[in-house]
Amino acid sequence: MAVAVAAAGASAGDGDGGGFELRGINHLALVCRDMERTVDFYTNVLGMPLVKTIELPAGMGQHFFFDCGGGDCLAFFWFPDAPDGVPGISAPAARPDQGDLTSAIGSMNHVAFDVAPEKIEEYRERLLAAGIACTGVANHDDSEWGISDDMHPGVFVRSIYFQDPDGILLEFACWMRSFTPDDVAHAPAKDAHLLAEPELAAEPVRA
C-alpha cells in the first residue's frame, strides 16, 4: 500500500486528499458533563472565545463552539442523559506521564493545539499558575522511547499535556522542523484479529 508523504513539511500541503480539497479541521465535537464548567475552562483558562451556542431541539441538549485559532473550532455537546466516560476506553486513563495512553477503537484520544515554539515554556507556567496540572515539556524525537531530555536537531515536535475538567486529554504542541520523505519509514500495522478473521475486514456499509 502506498503512503503519501508531505515532503514539504509539517505545516505544508494543499489538503488535496484523493479529489477532496480539504482545508483543515472545521470543528472537532466532544461531549462534556457540565456546559457551564466547560465554558469557564475553555474561555477563562485557555482563552478560546465562545463563538456559537445552539440549543438542540426537543430537550436533546446543547452544542457550543469555541474558536481555537487558525479558523478552526472546538465544539462540545451537552446531553442531559449522557453516560459517564470510561477511562481507558472512551479516553486515555491518564496523562502520558502518569499511565497508559491507550483508548478504544473509534475513541477520541486527545486534542493537540498548535502553539508557537517560543511560547511553549511560558504556556506551561501559565497553566500551572491557573492550577492546571500538566506534564513537563516533552521533546519528541525518533529515539527508542520517542522522548529526549535535551533539544537536538532530530526533535520534530515539543509538547505539554494536560486535562480539561472532564478528563479530556489536551496538548499544546509546536512543530520544530519540516518533515522529509525519510520521516515515513514504517509499514502500517495490521490487526491480528483481521488477519485471523478476514470477514471482519469487510468494507463498511455506506449510506
Backbone as CSV, one residue per row, in Angstrom:
resi,resn,N_x,N_y,N_z,CA_x,CA_y,CA_z,C_x,C_y,C_z
1,MET,0.844,-1.196,0.000,0.000,0.000,0.000,0.874,1.239,0.000
2,ALA,0.627,2.145,-0.920,1.412,3.374,-0.997,0.951,4.353,0.065
3,VAL,1.895,5.081,0.624,1.588,6.086,1.641,2.088,7.430,1.153
4,ALA,1.193,8.422,1.133,1.582,9.753,0.675,2.488,10.409,1.700
5,VAL,3.465,11.156,1.230,4.420,11.826,2.100,4.298,13.329,1.925
6,ALA,4.137,14.053,3.031,4.112,15.510,2.991,5.543,16.016,3.040
7,ALA,6.218,15.953,1.893,7.637,16.233,1.860,7.963,17.684,2.164
8,ALA,7.004,18.578,1.942,7.305,20.000,2.117,7.360,20.409,3.577
9,GLY,6.868,19.585,4.469,6.979,19.912,5.886,5.673,19.778,6.618
10,ALA,5.741,19.926,7.949,4.589,19.671,8.800,3.451,20.625,8.532
11,SER,3.764,21.854,8.170,2.708,22.838,8.001,2.343,23.063,6.549
12,ALA,2.947,22.290,5.636,2.715,22.498,4.218,1.655,21.552,3.698
13,GLY,1.284,21.750,2.424,0.305,20.875,1.793,-0.971,21.629,1.497
14,ASP,-1.642,21.252,0.387,-2.854,21.956,-0.001,-4.110,21.228,0.426
15,GLY,-3.959,20.129,1.181,-5.124,19.409,1.669,-5.821,18.599,0.601
16,ASP,-5.197,18.375,-0.551,-5.819,17.632,-1.627,-5.704,16.146,-1.349
17,GLY,-6.773,15.526,-0.855,-6.750,14.116,-0.498,-7.615,13.297,-1.419
18,GLY,-7.072,12.830,-2.541,-7.821,11.968,-3.434,-9.026,12.638,-4.057
19,GLY,-8.910,13.915,-4.387,-10.011,14.612,-5.031,-10.797,15.514,-4.105
20,PHE,-10.660,15.346,-2.794,-11.317,16.220,-1.830,-10.350,17.331,-1.441
21,GLU,-10.700,18.566,-1.727,-9.818,19.681,-1.398,-10.099,20.132,0.039
22,LEU,-9.469,19.446,0.986,-9.688,19.713,2.405,-8.881,20.920,2.841
23,ARG,-9.456,21.707,3.743,-8.797,22.928,4.202,-8.453,22.885,5.680
24,GLY,-8.442,21.698,6.258,-8.145,21.569,7.680,-9.338,21.023,8.440
25,ILE,-9.357,21.242,9.750,-10.448,20.779,10.608,-11.457,21.910,10.772
26,ASN,-12.706,21.686,10.377,-13.756,22.681,10.613,-14.052,22.755,12.105
27,HIS,-14.403,21.618,12.698,-14.529,21.549,14.151,-14.439,20.105,14.609
28,LEU,-14.014,19.932,15.814,-13.980,18.638,16.491,-15.017,18.700,17.602
29,ALA,-15.967,17.772,17.602,-17.063,17.805,18.571,-16.849,16.759,19.666
30,LEU,-16.791,17.207,20.910,-16.624,16.351,22.074,-17.893,16.432,22.936
31,VAL,-17.906,15.692,24.037,-19.065,15.677,24.930,-18.612,16.021,26.339
32,CYS,-19.328,16.949,26.982,-18.983,17.361,28.346,-20.098,17.000,29.315
33,ARG,-19.764,17.002,30.610,-20.753,16.725,31.645,-21.539,17.977,32.028
34,ASP,-20.857,19.125,32.066,-21.450,20.364,32.567,-21.005,21.495,31.626
35,MET,-21.925,22.025,30.829,-21.541,23.024,29.831,-21.026,24.302,30.479
36,GLU,-21.602,24.711,31.597,-21.134,25.921,32.265,-19.673,25.776,32.696
37,ARG,-19.323,24.639,33.268,-17.952,24.381,33.686,-17.014,24.343,32.477
38,THR,-17.478,23.739,31.391,-16.679,23.656,30.171,-16.437,25.035,29.578
39,VAL,-17.470,25.873,29.534,-17.316,27.245,29.032,-16.302,28.002,29.876
40,ASP,-16.373,27.858,31.187,-15.433,28.550,32.069,-13.996,28.123,31.783
41,PHE,-13.760,26.826,31.615,-12.401,26.331,31.388,-11.845,26.810,30.052
42,TYR,-12.621,26.624,28.983,-12.077,26.923,27.653,-12.015,28.419,27.362
43,THR,-12.882,29.214,27.983,-12.805,30.662,27.761,-11.881,31.343,28.760
44,ASN,-12.025,31.034,30.037,-11.277,31.773,31.062,-9.886,31.212,31.337
45,VAL,-9.684,29.913,31.115,-8.349,29.336,31.325,-7.551,29.302,30.022
46,LEU,-8.146,28.752,28.962,-7.427,28.628,27.699,-7.625,29.816,26.760
47,GLY,-8.577,30.683,27.056,-8.743,31.893,26.261,-9.384,31.688,24.902
48,MET,-10.191,30.678,24.749,-10.885,30.444,23.479,-12.238,31.160,23.497
49,PRO,-12.474,32.082,22.580,-13.773,32.764,22.543,-14.914,31.792,22.241
50,LEU,-16.005,31.940,22.957,-17.221,31.186,22.654,-17.912,31.900,21.499
51,VAL,-18.042,31.234,20.335,-18.489,31.932,19.129,-19.883,31.523,18.660
52,LYS,-20.411,30.398,19.133,-21.733,29.978,18.707,-22.324,29.046,19.744
53,THR,-23.596,29.289,20.080,-24.302,28.400,21.001,-25.578,27.911,20.335
54,ILE,-25.900,26.641,20.533,-27.093,26.033,19.951,-27.837,25.275,21.041
55,GLU,-29.126,25.520,21.141,-29.997,24.728,21.994,-30.621,23.662,21.101
56,LEU,-30.318,22.407,21.349,-30.811,21.335,20.498,-32.322,21.150,20.674
57,PRO,-33.014,20.717,19.638,-34.480,20.586,19.720,-34.916,19.469,20.657
58,ALA,-36.146,19.585,21.115,-36.808,18.546,21.918,-36.058,18.214,23.194
59,GLY,-35.367,19.229,23.766,-34.665,18.999,25.023,-33.473,18.071,24.914
60,MET,-32.918,17.912,23.698,-31.805,16.969,23.495,-30.516,17.441,24.156
61,GLY,-30.375,18.759,24.376,-29.150,19.246,24.992,-28.662,20.526,24.348
62,GLN,-27.356,20.745,24.361,-26.749,21.955,23.822,-25.520,21.591,22.979
63,HIS,-25.155,22.531,22.078,-23.971,22.361,21.229,-23.298,23.731,21.134
64,PHE,-22.103,23.870,21.732,-21.396,25.146,21.789,-20.073,25.043,21.029
65,PHE,-19.684,26.153,20.408,-18.467,26.199,19.600,-17.498,27.242,20.138
66,PHE,-16.216,26.861,20.240,-15.145,27.759,20.682,-14.146,27.949,19.545
67,ASP,-13.670,29.186,19.377,-12.638,29.485,18.387,-11.289,29.066,18.953
68,CYS,-10.662,28.054,18.322,-9.364,27.581,18.810,-8.218,28.043,17.920
69,GLY,-8.470,29.035,17.060,-7.412,29.625,16.249,-7.300,29.011,14.873
70,GLY,-6.706,29.756,13.957,-6.467,29.250,12.616,-7.724,28.990,11.813
71,GLY,-8.849,29.581,12.214,-10.110,29.340,11.522,-10.802,28.062,11.937
72,ASP,-10.292,27.382,12.951,-10.854,26.108,13.414,-11.634,26.295,14.707
73,CYS,-12.539,25.369,14.957,-13.339,25.420,16.181,-13.249,24.102,16.942
74,LEU,-13.351,24.203,18.252,-13.539,23.055,19.130,-14.967,23.158,19.648
75,ALA,-15.728,22.096,19.506,-17.144,22.132,19.880,-17.438,21.102,20.966
76,PHE,-18.467,21.387,21.737,-18.908,20.463,22.782,-20.405,20.268,22.716
77,PHE,-20.806,19.014,22.875,-22.198,18.675,23.121,-22.391,18.524,24.624
78,TRP,-23.573,18.906,25.094,-24.038,18.527,26.430,-25.357,17.804,26.245
79,PHE,-25.409,16.561,26.685,-26.621,15.752,26.632,-27.090,15.496,28.067
80,PRO,-28.362,15.756,28.385,-28.821,15.582,29.773,-28.593,14.187,30.336
81,ASP,-28.685,13.169,29.496,-28.584,11.789,29.989,-27.377,11.054,29.406
82,ALA,-26.320,11.772,29.082,-25.132,11.117,28.522,-24.528,10.163,29.548
83,PRO,-24.111,8.983,29.125,-23.462,8.060,30.067,-22.087,8.578,30.461
84,ASP,-21.603,8.130,31.592,-20.266,8.510,32.035,-19.210,7.951,31.089
85,GLY,-18.129,8.703,30.930,-16.992,8.189,30.197,-16.303,7.088,30.991
86,VAL,-15.586,6.222,30.293,-14.869,5.123,30.932,-13.381,5.305,30.645
87,PRO,-12.592,5.745,31.648,-11.158,5.927,31.419,-10.499,4.663,30.881
88,GLY,-9.663,4.835,29.862,-9.026,3.700,29.225,-9.843,3.108,28.098
89,ILE,-11.089,3.574,27.951,-11.948,3.109,26.856,-12.388,4.307,26.012
90,SER,-13.191,5.178,26.595,-13.634,6.350,25.845,-12.539,7.391,25.717
91,ALA,-11.558,7.347,26.578,-10.424,8.276,26.556,-9.268,7.621,27.318
92,PRO,-8.042,8.144,27.162,-6.937,7.596,27.955,-7.231,7.688,29.449
93,ALA,-6.688,6.757,30.201,-6.937,6.740,31.639,-6.226,7.875,32.370
94,ALA,-5.161,8.421,31.774,-4.373,9.438,32.456,-3.507,10.171,31.439
95,ARG,-2.767,11.164,31.928,-1.779,11.821,31.088,-0.677,10.825,30.721
96,PRO,0.055,11.070,29.619,1.102,10.113,29.217,2.176,9.881,30.272
97,ASP,2.413,10.883,31.136,3.442,10.709,32.167,2.922,9.987,33.398
98,GLN,1.609,9.659,33.415,1.016,9.040,34.592,0.457,7.643,34.341
99,GLY,0.245,7.285,33.079,-0.381,5.993,32.820,-0.437,5.675,31.344
100,ASP,-1.260,4.688,31.026,-1.370,4.166,29.668,-2.110,5.150,28.771
101,LEU,-1.585,5.378,27.577,-2.195,6.288,26.613,-3.289,5.620,25.791
102,THR,-3.458,4.312,25.948,-4.405,3.562,25.119,-5.844,4.001,25.364
103,SER,-6.622,4.071,24.297,-8.080,4.216,24.391,-8.705,3.353,23.305
104,ALA,-10.030,3.216,23.337,-10.717,2.242,22.481,-10.700,2.647,21.013
105,ILE,-10.860,1.666,20.149,-11.037,1.910,18.719,-12.240,2.831,18.532
106,GLY,-12.075,3.867,17.731,-13.159,4.812,17.485,-13.238,5.936,18.502
107,SER,-12.406,5.908,19.528,-12.437,6.963,20.543,-11.647,8.180,20.085
108,MET,-11.838,9.308,20.755,-11.038,10.494,20.533,-9.957,10.479,21.605
109,ASN,-8.710,10.239,21.220,-7.654,10.035,22.211,-7.222,11.348,22.857
110,HIS,-6.887,12.365,22.066,-6.534,13.674,22.633,-6.622,14.742,21.561
111,VAL,-6.641,15.998,21.989,-6.680,17.141,21.084,-5.392,17.931,21.271
112,ALA,-4.671,18.178,20.177,-3.428,18.946,20.233,-3.641,20.299,19.564
113,PHE,-3.377,21.371,20.305,-3.480,22.728,19.781,-2.093,23.204,19.367
114,ASP,-1.994,23.784,18.176,-0.719,24.269,17.666,-0.350,25.585,18.338
115,VAL,0.860,25.671,18.865,1.346,26.893,19.505,2.739,27.221,18.966
116,ALA,3.164,28.448,19.157,4.479,28.880,18.695,5.571,28.255,19.558
117,PRO,6.674,27.805,18.954,7.754,27.166,19.722,8.269,28.030,20.863
118,GLU,8.352,29.337,20.652,8.903,30.219,21.685,7.944,30.447,22.847
119,LYS,6.702,29.925,22.740,5.701,30.142,23.786,5.488,28.929,24.679
120,ILE,6.035,27.769,24.306,5.675,26.527,24.977,6.013,26.545,26.466
121,GLU,7.179,27.046,26.851,7.556,27.092,28.259,6.665,28.068,29.026
122,GLU,6.419,29.220,28.420,5.555,30.220,29.065,4.155,29.668,29.291
123,TYR,3.632,28.962,28.290,2.273,28.441,28.409,2.181,27.372,29.492
124,ARG,3.222,26.599,29.654,3.221,25.621,30.750,3.146,26.329,32.095
125,GLU,3.920,27.390,32.265,3.893,28.137,33.519,2.530,28.771,33.756
126,ARG,1.900,29.229,32.698,0.575,29.838,32.843,-0.475,28.805,33.250
127,LEU,-0.391,27.594,32.704,-1.302,26.534,33.119,-1.114,26.206,34.596
128,LEU,0.133,26.060,35.014,0.407,25.744,36.415,-0.099,26.854,37.330
129,ALA,0.086,28.106,36.909,-0.378,29.239,37.712,-1.895,29.259,37.838
130,ALA,-2.579,28.696,36.828,-4.043,28.628,36.865,-4.538,27.390,37.605
131,GLY,-3.613,26.613,38.163,-3.988,25.419,38.910,-4.243,24.200,38.049
132,ILE,-3.759,24.229,36.791,-3.949,23.101,35.880,-2.686,22.239,35.878
133,ALA,-2.798,21.021,36.367,-1.656,20.108,36.370,-1.283,19.733,34.946
134,CYS,0.007,19.701,34.660,0.432,19.346,33.309,1.808,18.693,33.346
135,THR,2.184,18.114,32.231,3.485,17.468,32.119,4.575,18.520,31.950
136,GLY,5.820,18.077,32.041,6.911,18.909,31.587,6.883,18.984,30.074
137,VAL,7.752,19.805,29.502,7.817,19.898,28.050,8.524,18.660,27.505
138,ALA,7.843,17.935,26.623,8.389,16.712,26.027,9.026,17.039,24.681
139,ASN,10.257,16.582,24.491,10.956,16.730,23.216,10.801,15.430,22.438
140,HIS,9.873,15.407,21.483,9.588,14.181,20.742,10.594,14.002,19.607
141,ASP,11.247,12.836,19.588,12.221,12.531,18.541,12.039,11.087,18.091
142,ASP,12.985,10.577,17.296,12.879,9.217,16.767,13.729,8.210,17.541
143,SER,14.067,8.517,18.781,14.809,7.574,19.608,13.901,6.423,20.038
144,GLU,14.458,5.434,20.747,13.700,4.233,21.106,12.412,4.549,21.841
145,TRP,12.458,5.479,22.805,11.274,5.812,23.591,10.574,7.071,23.096
146,GLY,11.108,7.686,22.037,10.430,8.813,21.405,10.529,10.130,22.141
147,ILE,11.333,10.192,23.196,11.455,11.407,24.008,12.929,11.645,24.320
148,SER,13.354,12.900,24.202,14.721,13.262,24.537,14.723,14.224,25.719
149,ASP,15.708,14.080,26.598,15.856,15.029,27.703,16.279,16.406,27.199
150,ASP,16.951,16.424,26.089,17.511,17.677,25.576,17.009,17.962,24.169
151,MET,17.028,19.241,23.798,16.730,19.634,22.425,17.890,19.245,21.518
152,HIS,17.581,18.768,20.306,18.601,18.464,19.306,17.922,18.538,17.940
153,PRO,18.671,18.526,16.846,18.067,18.714,15.521,17.025,17.673,15.133
154,GLY,17.051,16.501,15.785,16.088,15.462,15.457,14.737,15.623,16.131
155,VAL,14.603,16.550,17.072,13.310,16.778,17.728,12.361,17.399,16.706
156,PHE,11.229,16.733,16.453,10.307,17.240,15.438,9.119,17.987,16.025
157,VAL,8.803,17.743,17.294,7.727,18.499,17.942,7.994,18.529,19.446
158,ARG,7.650,19.640,20.081,7.698,19.758,21.541,6.271,19.943,22.032
159,SER,5.959,19.368,23.194,4.579,19.484,23.641,4.451,19.328,25.144
160,ILE,3.308,19.784,25.651,2.900,19.555,27.038,1.481,19.006,27.021
161,TYR,1.172,18.150,27.996,-0.134,17.512,28.087,-0.824,17.928,29.384
162,PHE,-2.137,18.112,29.297,-2.949,18.418,30.471,-4.371,17.951,30.195
163,GLN,-5.251,18.082,31.166,-6.622,17.583,31.010,-7.634,18.661,31.360
164,ASP,-8.788,18.590,30.692,-9.869,19.532,30.992,-10.698,18.983,32.158
165,PRO,-11.738,19.690,32.604,-12.496,19.223,33.784,-13.139,17.852,33.631
166,ASP,-13.374,17.399,32.389,-13.949,16.078,32.170,-12.894,15.006,31.935
167,GLY,-11.613,15.375,32.098,-10.545,14.412,31.893,-10.129,14.255,30.446
168,ILE,-10.662,15.093,29.534,-10.249,15.031,28.134,-8.782,15.426,28.046
169,LEU,-7.987,14.603,27.382,-6.553,14.849,27.273,-6.290,15.907,26.199
170,LEU,-5.615,16.985,26.596,-5.285,18.101,25.717,-3.776,18.238,25.608
171,GLU,-3.333,18.878,24.539,-1.906,19.045,24.302,-1.660,20.396,23.653
172,PHE,-0.633,21.089,24.093,-0.081,22.218,23.358,1.149,21.681,22.628
173,ALA,1.208,21.839,21.318,2.294,21.258,20.535,2.847,22.274,19.549
174,CYS,4.163,22.224,19.334,4.801,23.119,18.366,5.763,22.327,17.494
175,TRP,5.581,22.423,16.183,6.497,21.767,15.246,7.858,22.422,15.314
176,MET,8.907,21.598,15.230,10.272,22.103,15.335,11.058,21.981,14.035
177,ARG,10.572,21.204,13.091,11.254,21.070,11.807,10.259,20.582,10.773
178,SER,10.636,20.723,9.501,9.813,20.193,8.418,10.038,18.693,8.277
179,PHE,9.007,17.996,7.801,9.142,16.583,7.533,9.762,16.359,6.153
180,THR,10.430,15.230,5.998,11.026,14.825,4.733,10.520,13.421,4.402
181,PRO,10.773,12.910,3.198,10.364,11.529,2.885,10.900,10.504,3.872
182,ASP,12.041,10.762,4.496,12.611,9.821,5.466,11.758,9.687,6.721
183,ASP,10.851,10.639,6.963,10.008,10.560,8.150,8.881,9.543,8.005
184,VAL,8.637,9.066,6.792,7.655,7.989,6.585,8.448,6.713,6.353
185,ALA,8.723,5.982,7.450,9.677,4.875,7.395,9.119,3.565,7.941
186,HIS,7.823,3.502,8.238,7.259,2.301,8.858,6.049,1.822,8.071
187,ALA,5.920,0.509,7.946,4.738,-0.068,7.312,3.556,0.024,8.274
188,PRO,2.362,0.359,7.778,1.189,0.414,8.660,0.913,-0.954,9.294
189,ALA,0.609,-0.963,10.588,0.339,-2.219,11.295,-1.002,-2.807,10.849
190,LYS,-1.088,-4.111,10.859,-2.319,-4.830,10.531,-2.813,-5.538,11.773
191,ASP,-4.102,-5.395,12.066,-4.663,-6.016,13.260,-4.664,-7.535,13.145
192,ALA,-4.186,-8.207,14.186,-4.093,-9.665,14.169,-5.457,-10.323,14.031
193,HIS,-6.504,-9.704,14.601,-7.848,-10.274,14.500,-8.350,-10.237,13.061
194,LEU,-8.009,-9.181,12.320,-8.434,-9.095,10.930,-7.710,-10.121,10.075
195,LEU,-6.461,-10.408,10.419,-5.720,-11.429,9.689,-6.316,-12.807,9.927
196,ALA,-6.756,-13.043,11.170,-7.313,-14.345,11.522,-8.740,-14.521,11.026
197,GLU,-9.501,-13.401,10.972,-10.899,-13.458,10.565,-11.137,-12.427,9.472
198,PRO,-10.852,-12.764,8.225,-10.919,-11.792,7.121,-12.266,-11.113,6.981
199,GLU,-13.356,-11.767,7.416,-14.676,-11.157,7.273,-14.801,-9.879,8.088
200,LEU,-13.974,-9.720,9.155,-14.006,-8.505,9.959,-13.443,-7.322,9.187
201,ALA,-12.700,-7.589,8.148,-12.086,-6.530,7.354,-12.946,-6.088,6.203
202,ALA,-14.209,-6.567,6.157,-15.090,-6.201,5.057,-15.309,-4.700,5.013
203,GLU,-15.603,-4.200,3.812,-15.830,-2.766,3.646,-17.024,-2.336,4.490
204,PRO,-16.941,-1.147,5.150,-18.088,-0.661,5.922,-19.261,-0.323,5.007
205,VAL,-20.460,-0.429,5.545,-21.658,-0.106,4.772,-21.733,1.393,4.563
206,ARG,-21.939,1.813,3.326,-22.048,3.245,3.030,-23.513,3.583,2.795
207,ALA,-23.912,4.725,3.360,-25.311,5.145,3.203,-25.569,5.546,1.761
